[in-house]
Amino acid sequence: MDIVKVFGLNVKKYRQACKMSQEDLADKSNLHRTYISAIECFRRSIALENIQRIADALNIETYKLFLEQ
């Protein structure tokens, strides 16, 4: 399992399910849009604090971002 890829795919899946743009998610999680883009393109590892920010912004449990689909 490539955790960076699993995480990025899940962020994108949950973001799209919430009908949010990358910019919407960035604003809601207080992160930069290019940071969200880099996560979804598997070009970025991510700090634990930012994982929690993204999960909170998506209104999901954090662990769901790590489940392989």
KAURUR-V146811 format. One line per field, one symbol per residue. ss: DSSP state (a for helix, b for strand, c for the rest). phi: phi as a letter, one per 20 degrees, with the letter a starting at -180 (. if undefined). burial: + if it has 16 or more other C-alpha atoms within 10 Angstrom, else -. Layout:
BEGIN
ss->???
phi->???
burial->???
END
This chain:
BEGIN
ss->ccaaaaaaaaaaaaaaaccccaaaaaaaacccaaaaaaaacccccccaaaaaaaaaaacccaaaaaccc
phi->.efffgffffgfgffffeldeffgffffemcegfffgfffemdbebfgffffgffffelcfggffdefe
burial->---+++++++++-++------++-++--+---+-+++-++-+--------+++++-++------++---
END
